[in-house]
Amino acid sequence: MDLQPEELQFLSLTDIIKESITIPKRSLKTFYQITLTLIFPLSFAILAHSLFTHPIISRLQDPDIPLHSQSHQLALLILFQFFYLLFLFTFSLLSTAAVVFTVASLYTSKPVSFSSTLAAIPSVFKRLFITFLWISLLMLVYNVAFILLLVLIVVAVDTDATLLLMISLLLAFGFFLFVHVYITALWHLASVVSVLEPVCGFAAMKKSYELLKGKMAMAGVFVFGYLLLCGLINGVFAAVVVHGDGNSVFKRIFVGGFLVGVLVIVNLVGLLVQSVFYYVCKSYHNQSIDKTALHDHLGGYLGEYVPLKSSIQLESFDI
């Protein structure tokens, strides 16, 4: 990012994406290694997940399968889902830590290498995990409310209450479109805050909430666009690869591999965008980022000496 901090606030949606795409060129080897070791496994797992769960679900739905066999398949499905979610969230946090740390290092002209990024990840991961736990609590409340809306829709269908059904569907759609997107934006920005500022958990969420003010529309477009792209990729993968029994093996492998590659690019650009968006929000709120303080803060993850003033400047140096 060659722009002056005060100029970042004027970046448009397309400007942020363009700026994000150019970042890996400044350290191709490092981003190639991050992509290969972290983002690729994450993207592959997201798509390949349905390849393993589809046969199990099909057997569970088969009325000819004995009850004891169905119990075994259900236990297998639950166990698989548990390890899948564990892998998903672990690699998601690792990818976020690696990309945000590397982008910040480039921003502060700190030497960048894959080894230094890996060395910083354990300390960064702990902070991201604490923030993730707080976000999970918020998502739990959201999911409970969403389930209640789904129950309301079922009741409306059973009672043939057309008006109630329409209201319930509108509420459910609006709930997803606004609340889900907002929580996702809050989470992603709070993750960046947890890496680049001396706060995490609820404090990072609070800081993310403040930074989103005035930029929520832009954040919403980014999040909705990302979710839409991921949904389309998963839909095509399910149609052609998972349920495409009529397609040749070669076609399914080719399309599957291509879609994994596309999802890798989407995830990498998404992580880069959320990093750049943090600086845009800071600039919009006239919160200057002292590059020296940020440089020292990043060095703290690597065990370097951190002056006491660094954390103070990074958090509250306003102009």
Phi, psi and chi 1 to 4 in degrees:
 res  aa     phi    psi   chi1   chi2   chi3   chi4
   1 MET       -  103.2  -68.3  178.6  -72.6      -
   2 ASP   -89.6   -6.2  -61.4  -37.1      -      -
   3 LEU   -74.2  154.4  -65.2  172.7      -      -
   4 GLN   -70.5  147.1  -66.5  -61.1  -44.4      -
   5 PRO   -51.2  -40.3  -27.5   35.0      -      -
   6 GLU   -71.0  -15.6   59.7  -88.8   13.8      -
   7 GLU   -88.5  -16.5  -64.5  175.8  -24.5      -
   8 LEU   -63.9  -31.5  -69.7  170.6      -      -
   9 GLN   -63.8  -19.5   61.3 -179.0  -58.2      -
  10 PHE   -91.6    1.2  -57.9  112.8      -      -
  11 LEU   -68.0  134.4  -68.1  179.9      -      -
  12 SER   -87.5  180.0   63.9      -      -      -
  13 LEU   -55.8  -50.9  -73.4  164.4      -      -
  14 THR   -67.3  -34.7   53.5      -      -      -
  15 ASP   -63.3  -41.7  -69.2  -26.9      -      -
  16 ILE   -64.6  -41.5  -67.5  175.2      -      -
  17 ILE   -65.0  -44.8  -66.0  173.9      -      -
  18 LYS   -60.8  -44.1  -70.5  177.1 -178.7  177.0
  19 GLU   -62.9  -39.2 -170.9   69.0   34.5      -
  20 SER   -66.3  -40.5  -58.3      -      -      -
  21 ILE   -66.6  -29.2  -67.1  172.8      -      -
  22 THR   -79.8  -17.4   61.7      -      -      -
  23 ILE   -60.4  -46.7  -69.2  174.9      -      -
  24 PRO   -58.9  -23.8  -26.3   36.2      -      -
  25 LYS   -63.7  -22.2  -63.4  177.7 -177.7  177.8
  26 ARG   -79.0  -15.6  -61.7  174.7   60.1 -176.5
  27 SER  -157.2   69.8 -174.8      -      -      -
  28 LEU   -57.0  -44.1  -81.0  173.3      -      -
  29 LYS   -62.1  -44.5 -176.3  179.5  178.8 -179.4
  30 THR   -63.1  -47.4  -57.9      -      -      -
  31 PHE   -69.2  -31.7  -81.7  101.5      -      -
  32 TYR   -62.8  -43.3  171.6   76.7      -      -
  33 GLN   -69.8  -38.8  -68.7  171.8  -44.9      -
  34 ILE   -62.3  -44.3  -69.3  173.1      -      -
  35 THR   -63.7  -43.7  -59.1      -      -      -
  36 LEU   -69.6  -39.0 -170.6   63.3      -      -
  37 THR   -91.6  -23.6   57.5      -      -      -
  38 LEU  -120.6  -52.5  -62.7  174.7      -      -
  39 ILE   -74.8  -38.0  -59.9  176.4      -      -
  40 PHE   -63.1  -50.0  170.9   74.8      -      -
  41 PRO   -57.9  -38.1  -24.3   34.7      -      -
  42 LEU   -62.7  -48.6  172.6   65.6      -      -
  43 SER   -66.0  -41.5  -56.6      -      -      -
  44 PHE   -62.3  -43.2  179.2   81.3      -      -
  45 ALA   -63.9  -38.9      -      -      -      -
  46 ILE   -59.8  -43.2  -69.3  172.3      -      -
  47 LEU   -83.2  -41.9  -68.8 -179.8      -      -
  48 ALA   -70.3  -17.3      -      -      -      -
  49 HIS   -52.7  -45.2  163.0 -104.1      -      -
  50 SER   -69.9  -23.7   56.0      -      -      -
  51 LEU   -63.8  -33.4  -80.1  174.4      -      -
  52 PHE   -88.8  -34.9  -64.0   98.0      -      -
  53 THR   -80.3  -28.1   56.3      -      -      -
  54 HIS   -58.7  -48.1  176.1   64.8      -      -
  55 PRO   -62.5  -36.6  -21.7   34.0      -      -
  56 ILE   -67.0  -45.0  -60.7  175.1      -      -
  57 ILE   -64.0  -37.7  -65.8  173.8      -      -
  58 SER   -62.2  -41.8  -63.7      -      -      -
  59 ARG   -68.0  -35.2  -74.6 -168.0  -72.6  -88.9
  60 LEU   -66.2  -30.7  -76.8  172.5      -      -
  61 GLN   -86.0   -6.3  -65.6  174.9  -21.2      -
  62 ASP   -80.1  116.0 -170.7  -10.9      -      -
  63 PRO   -68.4  -17.9   24.4  -33.0      -      -
  64 ASP   -83.5   -9.7  -62.7  -32.0      -      -
  65 ILE   -76.2  130.3  -62.2  -66.1      -      -
  66 PRO   -58.9  155.8  -22.0   31.9      -      -
  67 LEU   -62.3  -41.9 -175.7   61.4      -      -
  68 HIS   -65.3  -33.0   70.6  -83.9      -      -
  69 SER   -70.5  -38.0  179.8      -      -      -
  70 GLN   -64.8  -38.4  -74.5 -171.5  -19.2      -
  71 SER   -62.9  -39.9  -59.8      -      -      -
  72 HIS   -65.0  -43.4  172.3   72.3      -      -
  73 GLN   -65.6  -37.9  -67.2  -63.5  -36.2      -
  74 LEU   -65.5  -43.1 -178.7   59.7      -      -
  75 ALA   -63.3  -38.7      -      -      -      -
  76 LEU   -64.8  -40.7 -174.8   63.6      -      -
  77 LEU   -64.7  -45.2  178.9   63.3      -      -
  78 ILE   -62.8  -42.6  -66.2  173.4      -      -
  79 LEU   -64.4  -42.4 -175.4   64.7      -      -
  80 PHE   -64.6  -42.8 -179.4   82.6      -      -
  81 GLN   -63.0  -38.2  -73.3  -69.6   95.0      -
  82 PHE   -62.1  -49.8  171.3   77.5      -      -
  83 PHE   -69.5  -30.6  -77.1  106.4      -      -
  84 TYR   -65.8  -47.5  164.7   71.8      -      -
  85 LEU   -64.1  -38.3  -69.0  174.4      -      -
  86 LEU   -61.8  -44.9 -176.5   63.3      -      -
  87 PHE   -65.5  -43.0 -179.3   89.6      -      -
  88 LEU   -61.1  -51.9 -178.1   69.9      -      -
  89 PHE   -70.8  -34.5  -70.6  122.2      -      -
  90 THR   -63.4  -49.9  -60.6      -      -      -
  91 PHE   -72.6  -27.0  -89.5   77.9      -      -
  92 SER   -65.9  -44.6  176.2      -      -      -
  93 LEU   -69.3  -38.8  -65.3 -179.9      -      -
  94 LEU   -63.7  -42.7  -71.2  173.6      -      -
  95 SER   -64.3  -42.2  -60.9      -      -      -
  96 THR   -62.2  -46.2  -59.7      -      -      -
  97 ALA   -59.7  -45.7      -      -      -      -
  98 ALA   -65.7  -46.9      -      -      -      -
  99 VAL   -70.3  -46.2  171.7      -      -      -
 100 VAL   -63.1  -43.4  173.2      -      -      -
 101 PHE   -63.7  -43.0  178.2   85.1      -      -
 102 THR   -67.6  -42.8  -56.0      -      -      -
 103 VAL   -62.6  -42.4  171.7      -      -      -
 104 ALA   -65.5  -36.6      -      -      -      -
 105 SER   -64.3  -41.8  -63.6      -      -      -
 106 LEU   -65.1  -38.9  -69.6  170.0      -      -
 107 TYR   -63.6  -34.6 -178.6   63.9      -      -
 108 THR   -98.3    9.4   57.9      -      -      -
 109 SER    61.0   29.9  -59.1      -      -      -
 110 LYS   -82.2  139.6 -169.2  176.2 -177.3   67.3
 111 PRO   -54.0  133.0  -26.0   35.0      -      -
 112 VAL  -114.5  133.7  172.5      -      -      -
 113 SER  -156.6  158.8   68.1      -      -      -
 114 PHE   -66.1  -35.4 -175.4   58.6      -      -
 115 SER   -65.9  -40.1   58.3      -      -      -
 116 SER   -68.5  -36.0   64.9      -      -      -
 117 THR   -64.5  -44.3  -62.1      -      -      -
 118 LEU   -63.1  -37.1  -73.5 -178.3      -      -
 119 ALA   -66.0  -31.0      -      -      -      -
 120 ALA   -82.9  -23.5      -      -      -      -
 121 ILE   -57.2  -44.1  -80.9 -179.4      -      -
 122 PRO   -55.4  -44.2  -28.0   36.5      -      -
 123 SER   -69.7  -41.2  -60.7      -      -      -
 124 VAL   -66.7  -40.4  176.7      -      -      -
 125 PHE   -60.1  -40.6 -175.7   86.1      -      -
 126 LYS   -59.6  -43.6  179.2 -177.6  177.9 -179.2
 127 ARG   -67.7  -42.0  -61.4  168.9   60.9   82.4
 128 LEU   -63.8  -37.1  -79.0  173.1      -      -
 129 PHE   -66.8  -39.9 -176.4   68.6      -      -
 130 ILE   -61.8  -43.5  -66.1  172.0      -      -
 131 THR   -64.3  -40.2  -59.5      -      -      -
 132 PHE   -61.1  -38.3  170.0   73.3      -      -
 133 LEU   -63.3  -40.9  -70.1  178.5      -      -
 134 TRP   -66.3  -41.2  -82.5   95.4      -      -
 135 ILE   -64.4  -36.6  -70.0  -68.3      -      -
 136 SER   -61.1  -38.2  -63.1      -      -      -
 137 LEU   -62.3  -42.0  -69.8  175.5      -      -
 138 LEU   -66.0  -40.2 -174.7   59.8      -      -
 139 MET   -66.7  -32.3  -73.7  -61.8  -65.4      -
 140 LEU   -63.1  -45.4  179.6   63.4      -      -
 141 VAL   -61.3  -43.7  174.6      -      -      -
 142 TYR   -60.7  -45.5  161.8   78.1      -      -
 143 ASN   -65.4  -38.3  -74.2  -34.1      -      -
 144 VAL   -61.9  -45.6  169.4      -      -      -
 145 ALA   -63.7  -39.6      -      -      -      -
 146 PHE   -67.8  -38.5 -166.5   73.6      -      -
 147 ILE   -64.1  -40.4  -71.1  172.0      -      -
 148 LEU   -60.9  -37.4  -69.2  175.3      -      -
 149 LEU   -65.9  -39.1  -83.7  175.4      -      -
 150 LEU   -65.2  -38.6  -67.3  179.5      -      -
 151 VAL   -62.7  -40.3  170.7      -      -      -
 152 LEU   -62.7  -37.7 -168.8   61.8      -      -
 153 ILE   -65.8  -42.4  -68.8  172.8      -      -
 154 VAL   -62.3  -43.1  172.1      -      -      -
 155 VAL   -62.1  -41.9  170.6      -      -      -
 156 ALA   -63.2  -38.4      -      -      -      -
 157 VAL   -68.5  -44.7  171.6      -      -      -
 158 ASP   -65.4  -35.4  -71.7  -17.8      -      -
 159 THR   -92.4    0.7   57.2      -      -      -
 160 ASP    56.7   39.1 -160.4   24.1      -      -
 161 ALA   -94.1   95.8      -      -      -      -
 162 THR   -62.4  -45.6  -53.7      -      -      -
 163 LEU   -63.0  -45.1 -178.3   59.7      -      -
 164 LEU   -62.6  -38.2  179.4   60.7      -      -
 165 LEU   -64.8  -44.5  178.0   61.1      -      -
 166 MET   -63.4  -43.6  -69.5  178.7   62.5      -
 167 ILE   -63.9  -42.3  -65.7  173.8      -      -
 168 SER   -64.6  -41.7  -57.9      -      -      -
 169 LEU   -65.6  -41.2  -71.9  172.6      -      -
 170 LEU   -64.6  -40.8  -73.8  173.0      -      -
 171 LEU   -65.0  -42.8  -76.1  174.1      -      -
 172 ALA   -64.0  -43.2      -      -      -      -
 173 PHE   -64.6  -46.4  177.8   74.7      -      -
 174 GLY   -65.8  -35.7      -      -      -      -
 175 PHE   -61.6  -44.7 -151.6   66.7      -      -
 176 PHE   -69.7  -47.7  171.4   81.3      -      -
 177 LEU   -62.5  -38.5 -172.4   60.7      -      -
 178 PHE  -102.2  -52.3  -64.3  105.0      -      -
 179 VAL   -69.4  -48.4 -179.6      -      -      -
 180 HIS   -62.6  -44.8 -176.4   83.5      -      -
 181 VAL   -64.2  -40.9  168.1      -      -      -
 182 TYR   -64.5  -45.3 -178.6   80.0      -      -
 183 ILE   -62.8  -39.2  -66.9  175.7      -      -
 184 THR   -63.6  -44.4  -56.4      -      -      -
 185 ALA   -62.9  -41.6      -      -      -      -
 186 LEU   -61.3  -42.1 -172.7   74.6      -      -
 187 TRP   -64.2  -49.7  173.4   25.9      -      -
 188 HIS   -63.2  -42.4  -73.0  -58.3      -      -
 189 LEU   -70.7  -36.8 -166.4   54.5      -      -
 190 ALA   -64.5  -31.7      -      -      -      -
 191 SER   -65.1  -42.7  -63.9      -      -      -
 192 VAL   -65.5  -42.5 -178.6      -      -      -
 193 VAL   -59.9  -40.1  170.3      -      -      -
 194 SER   -63.0  -29.6  -60.6      -      -      -
 195 VAL   -84.1  -41.4  177.3      -      -      -
 196 LEU   -97.1   -9.9  -57.5 -175.5      -      -
 197 GLU  -129.4  156.9  -58.8 -167.6   17.4      -
 198 PRO   -77.3   41.4   30.1  -35.8      -      -
 199 VAL  -137.1  155.1  -67.0      -      -      -
 200 CYS  -155.9  176.8   60.8      -      -      -
 201 GLY    67.3 -135.9      -      -      -      -
 202 PHE   -63.7  -35.9 -179.4   76.2      -      -
 203 ALA   -63.5  -37.6      -      -      -      -
 204 ALA   -68.3  -38.3      -      -      -      -
 205 MET   -63.7  -41.6  -70.8  172.6   58.2      -
 206 LYS   -63.5  -42.4 -176.8  179.8  178.6 -178.8
 207 LYS   -66.4  -39.1 -173.1   60.9 -177.2  -70.7
 208 SER   -62.5  -41.9  175.1      -      -      -
 209 TYR   -59.2  -41.9  166.7   77.0      -      -
 210 GLU   -69.0  -39.6  -66.2  170.2   -6.8      -
 211 LEU   -69.2  -29.1  -71.0  174.9      -      -
 212 LEU   -73.4  -17.9  -79.8  173.7      -      -
 213 LYS   -60.4  126.1  -69.0  178.8 -179.8  177.9
 214 GLY    87.3  -13.1      -      -      -      -
 215 LYS  -125.2   12.9  -73.2  -68.4 -178.1 -179.6
 216 MET   -67.1  -35.9 -171.4   53.9 -135.2      -
 217 ALA   -61.7  -44.2      -      -      -      -
 218 MET   -65.2  -43.6 -179.7  179.2  -74.6      -
 219 ALA   -61.6  -40.7      -      -      -      -
 220 GLY   -61.7  -40.6      -      -      -      -
 221 VAL   -64.2  -43.5  172.3      -      -      -
 222 PHE   -61.3  -48.8  -80.5  133.6      -      -
 223 VAL   -66.2  -46.5  170.5      -      -      -
 224 PHE   -63.7  -40.4 -174.8   76.5      -      -
 225 GLY   -62.8  -41.7      -      -      -      -
 226 TYR   -64.0  -47.5  172.8   77.3      -      -
 227 LEU   -62.4  -37.8  -66.1  175.7      -      -
 228 LEU   -65.2  -46.0 -178.2   62.0      -      -
 229 LEU   -61.5  -44.3  -75.6  173.5      -      -
 230 CYS   -63.1  -40.2  -70.5      -      -      -
 231 GLY   -63.8  -42.4      -      -      -      -
 232 LEU   -64.4  -43.5  -70.8  173.0      -      -
 233 ILE   -62.6  -44.9  -66.8  169.5      -      -
 234 ASN   -64.8  -37.5  -85.4  -79.8      -      -
 235 GLY   -64.5  -46.2      -      -      -      -
 236 VAL   -65.0  -40.7  174.9      -      -      -
 237 PHE   -62.0  -43.1 -174.3   86.5      -      -
 238 ALA   -64.8  -41.8      -      -      -      -
 239 ALA   -69.6  -42.4      -      -      -      -
 240 VAL   -89.9  -42.0  178.0      -      -      -
 241 VAL   -95.4  -52.1 -179.0      -      -      -
 242 VAL   -73.7  -49.4  179.6      -      -      -
 243 HIS  -102.9    4.6  -57.0  -71.4      -      -
 244 GLY   -86.1   60.4      -      -      -      -
 245 ASP   -63.3  -25.7  -62.5  -30.9      -      -
 246 GLY   -80.1  -11.9      -      -      -      -
 247 ASN   -84.3  151.8  -62.1  -38.9      -      -
 248 SER   -69.4  158.3   64.9      -      -      -
 249 VAL   -60.8  -41.0  175.4      -      -      -
 250 PHE   -61.2  -43.4  173.6   78.4      -      -
 251 LYS   -64.0  -42.3 -178.8  178.8  179.2 -179.8
 252 ARG   -66.9  -38.9  -65.0  169.0   74.6  178.2
 253 ILE   -67.8  -43.7  -67.6  174.8      -      -
 254 PHE   -64.0  -48.9  176.0   78.8      -      -
 255 VAL   -65.5  -41.8  173.0      -      -      -
 256 GLY   -61.3  -46.0      -      -      -      -
 257 GLY   -63.7  -40.8      -      -      -      -
 258 PHE   -62.7  -43.7  174.0   76.7      -      -
 259 LEU   -68.4  -35.0  -69.7  174.6      -      -
 260 VAL   -62.0  -43.2  169.1      -      -      -
 261 GLY   -61.4  -41.5      -      -      -      -
 262 VAL   -64.7  -42.5  172.5      -      -      -
 263 LEU   -66.3  -34.8 -172.3   57.8      -      -
 264 VAL   -59.9  -45.7  166.3      -      -      -
 265 ILE   -63.5  -44.2  -64.8  172.2      -      -
 266 VAL   -61.1  -44.4  169.4      -      -      -
 267 ASN   -67.3  -40.6  -76.8  -30.5      -      -
 268 LEU   -64.0  -48.5  174.6   58.9      -      -
 269 VAL   -63.1  -38.4  173.5      -      -      -
 270 GLY   -60.5  -42.3      -      -      -      -
 271 LEU   -67.7  -38.3  -70.4  170.2      -      -
 272 LEU   -66.5  -41.3  -67.8  168.7      -      -
 273 VAL   -62.9  -43.7  164.6      -      -      -
 274 GLN   -66.4  -29.2   77.4  177.5   38.7      -
 275 SER   -69.0  -47.5  -62.1      -      -      -
 276 VAL   -65.3  -39.0  175.0      -      -      -
 277 PHE   -60.9  -34.0 -174.8   67.7      -      -
 278 TYR   -59.1  -46.5  164.2   80.3      -      -
 279 TYR   -67.0  -34.6  -62.1  104.1      -      -
 280 VAL   -63.8  -44.0  171.1      -      -      -
 281 CYS   -65.6  -40.5  -70.3      -      -      -
 282 LYS   -61.4  -43.3  -66.9  -77.2  -76.1 -173.9
 283 SER   -65.2  -40.8  175.6      -      -      -
 284 TYR   -60.7  -35.5  177.5   79.1      -      -
 285 HIS   -94.0   14.9  -70.2  -77.6      -      -
 286 ASN    55.1   35.7  -65.3  -39.5      -      -
 287 GLN  -100.7  104.3  -63.8 -179.3   16.3      -
 288 SER   -72.2  138.0  173.8      -      -      -
 289 ILE  -102.8  110.9  -62.7  179.2      -      -
 290 ASP   -71.5  112.7 -173.4  -21.7      -      -
 291 LYS   -63.1  -31.9  -71.0 -170.9  178.3 -177.1
 292 THR   -66.6  -43.2  -57.7      -      -      -
 293 ALA   -64.5  -42.4      -      -      -      -
 294 LEU   -65.5  -39.6 -179.0   54.9      -      -
 295 HIS   -59.1  -44.9 -176.6  -77.5      -      -
 296 ASP   -66.6  -39.4  -65.9  -23.9      -      -
 297 HIS   -62.0  -43.7  179.5   74.2      -      -
 298 LEU   -66.0  -36.7  -63.3  173.8      -      -
 299 GLY   -63.5  -28.1      -      -      -      -
 300 GLY   -61.0  -32.9      -      -      -      -
 301 TYR   -67.1  -23.0  -67.3  128.9      -      -
 302 LEU   -99.7    7.0  -57.9  173.9      -      -
 303 GLY    82.6   14.2      -      -      -      -
 304 GLU   -81.2  162.0  -60.2  173.0    1.6      -
 305 TYR   -68.0  130.1  171.3   70.3      -      -
 306 VAL  -116.6  113.5 -177.1      -      -      -
 307 PRO   -60.2  146.3  -22.1   32.9      -      -
 308 LEU   -60.4  -30.5 -177.6   62.0      -      -
 309 LYS   -72.8  -16.0   66.6  176.8 -177.8  177.3
 310 SER   -62.0  -49.1  -65.1      -      -      -
 311 SER   -65.4  -33.7   61.9      -      -      -
 312 ILE   -68.6  -45.1  -60.8  173.8      -      -
 313 GLN   -65.1  -40.0  -73.3  179.0  -22.4      -
 314 LEU   -66.3  -33.5 -173.6   63.7      -      -
 315 GLU   -87.6  -36.7  174.4   65.4   12.8      -
 316 SER  -134.8   19.8   59.5      -      -      -
 317 PHE   -84.7   99.2 -177.2   81.6      -      -
 318 ASP  -108.6  152.3  -65.7  -20.2      -      -
 319 ILE  -122.5      -   59.3  173.7      -      -
